[in-house]
Amino acid sequence: MSLASSLDPSLAFSLGSKLAAVAWLALALSPSRARWAPRVRFVTGRVVPLVLAVAYVALFAVTGMRDGGYDSIEAVQRLMAVPALLTAGWLHYLAFDLFVGTWIAERSGALGVPHVVVLPLLALTFLFGPAGLLAFAIVSGIVMRRPLSTRMENPLP
């Protein structure tokens, strides 16, 4: 069995999606003060994205760029027309969104943002990537404008 035949795009898509979903659930269930949170964040922010990255690189290595590229929307469309490369693109989203979601959880904990506020940020990042990052930037900007003593006593206005 060759590497190419063992990298079934549908299976990689399904397994990658399930792995990311479990990681997101673990992240959502790990408030910053939980004793297990650092371990969960290590797995969700490092281990799982690296596993997804390995699958991403393997799919590209086996498939190549074909006649696609990144220099025009038409070239990207040709890339995404190849199931293995579409799967690689999906794994790219899963890896980076999870990495950013974990970073948001870590930074929010350091800023004293309550987990009830972090949860919608994680949901936005899971569903809409950059929108979650933007929402976190807004929330952290609001929190950072307040004196540290006030943030610790009353995390949000």
For each residue, the residues with C-beta under 8 A, 3 or more apart:
1: 5 6
2: 5 6
3: 6 7 58 62
4: 7 62 63
5: 1 2 8
6: 1 2 3
7: 3 4 12 55 58 59 62 84
8: 5 11 12
9: 12 13 59 83 84 86 87
10: 13 14 83 87
11: 8 14 15
12: 7 8 9 15 16 55 59 84 87 91
13: 9 10 16 17 87 90 91
14: 10 11 17 18
15: 11 12 18 19
16: 12 13 19 20 52 55 87 90 91 94
17: 13 14 20 21 90 94
18: 14 15 21 22
19: 15 16 22 23 48 51 52 94
20: 16 17 23 24 48 52 94 97 98
21: 17 18 24 25
22: 18 19 25 26
23: 19 20 26 27 43 44 48 98
24: 20 21 27 28 44 98 101 122 126
25: 21 22 28 29
26: 22 23 29 30 40 43 44
27: 23 24 30 40 41 44 98 101 102 105 122
28: 24 25 119 122 123
29: 25 26 40
30: 26 27 34 36 37 40 41 105
31: 34 37 109 115 118
32: 37 105 106 108 109 110 115 118
33: 37 109
34: 30 31 37 40
35:
36: 30 39 40
37: 30 31 32 33 34 40 41 105 109
38: 41 42
39: 36 42 43
40: 26 27 29 30 34 36 37 43 44
41: 27 30 37 38 44 45 102 105 106
42: 38 39 45 46 47
43: 23 26 39 40 46 47 48
44: 23 24 26 27 40 41 47 48 98 101 102
45: 41 42 48 49 98 99 102 103 106
46: 42 43 49 50
47: 42 43 44 50 51
48: 19 20 23 43 44 45 51 52 95 98
49: 45 46 52 53 95 96 98 99
50: 46 47 53 54 95
51: 19 47 48 54 55
52: 16 19 20 48 49 55 56 91 94 95 98
53: 49 50 56 57 91 95
54: 50 51 57 58
55: 7 12 16 51 52 58 59 88 91
56: 52 53 59 60 88 91 92 95
57: 53 54 60 61
58: 3 7 54 55 61 62
59: 7 9 12 55 56 62 63 84 85 87 88 91
60: 56 57 63 64 65 85 88
61: 57 58 64
62: 3 4 7 58 59 84
63: 4 59 60 66 82 84 85 88
64: 60 61
65: 60 68 69 79 85
66: 63 78 79 82 85
67: 78
68: 65 75 76 77 78 79 80 81 82 85
69: 65 72 75 76 78 79
70: 75 76 79
71: 75
72: 69 75 76
73: 76 77
74: 77 78
75: 68 69 70 71 72 78 79
76: 68 69 70 72 73 79 80
77: 68 73 74 80 81
78: 66 67 68 69 74 75 81 82
79: 65 66 68 69 70 75 76 82 85 86 89
80: 68 76 77 85 86 89
81: 68 77 78 86
82: 63 66 68 78 79 85 86
83: 9 10 86 87
84: 7 9 12 59 62 63 87 88
85: 59 60 63 65 66 68 79 80 82 88 89
86: 9 79 80 81 82 83 89 90
87: 9 10 12 13 16 59 83 84 90 91
88: 55 56 59 60 63 84 85 91 92
89: 79 80 85 86 92 93
90: 13 16 17 86 87 93 94
91: 12 13 16 52 53 55 56 59 87 88 94 95
92: 56 88 89 95 96
93: 89 90 96 97 129
94: 16 17 19 20 52 90 91 97 98
95: 48 49 50 52 53 56 91 92 98 99
96: 49 92 93 99 100 129
97: 20 93 94 100 101 125 126 129 132
98: 20 23 24 27 44 45 48 49 52 94 95 101 102
99: 45 49 95 96 102 103
100: 96 97 103 104 125 129 132 133
101: 24 27 44 97 98 104 105 122 125 126 132
102: 27 41 44 45 98 99 105 106
103: 45 99 100 106 107
104: 100 101 107 108 118 121 122 125 132 133 136
105: 27 30 32 37 41 101 102 108 109 118 122
106: 32 41 45 102 103 109 110
107: 103 104 110 111 136 140
108: 32 104 105 111 113 117 118 121 136 139 140
109: 31 32 33 37 105 106 112 113 118
110: 32 106 107
111: 107 108 140 143 144 151
112: 109 143 151 152 155
113: 108 109 117 118 139 140 143 155 156
114: 117 118 155 156
115: 31 32 118 119
116: 119
117: 108 113 114 120 121 139 155 156
118: 31 32 104 105 108 109 113 114 115 121 122
119: 28 115 116 122 123
120: 117 123 124 135
121: 104 108 117 118 124 125 132 135 136 139
122: 24 27 28 101 104 105 118 119 125 126 132
123: 28 119 120 126 127 132
124: 120 121 127 128 131 132 135
125: 97 100 101 104 121 122 128 129 131 132 133 136
126: 24 97 101 122 123 132
127: 123 124 131 132
128: 124 125 131 132
129: 93 96 97 100 125 132 133
130: 133 134
131: 124 125 127 128 134 135
132: 97 100 101 104 121 122 123 124 125 126 127 128 129 135 136
133: 100 104 125 129 130 136 137
134: 130 131 137 138
135: 120 121 124 131 132 138 139
136: 104 107 108 121 125 132 133 139 140
137: 133 134 140 141
138: 134 135 141 142
139: 108 113 117 121 135 136 142 143
140: 107 108 111 113 136 137 143 144
141: 137 138 144 145
142: 138 139 145 146 156 157
143: 111 112 113 139 140 146 151 155 156
144: 111 140 141
145: 141 142
146: 142 143 150 151 157
147: 150 151
148: 151 152
149: 152 153
150: 146 147 153 154
151: 111 112 143 146 147 148 154 155
152: 112 148 149 155
153: 149 150
154: 150 151 157
155: 112 113 114 117 143 151 152
156: 113 114 117 142 143
157: 142 146 154
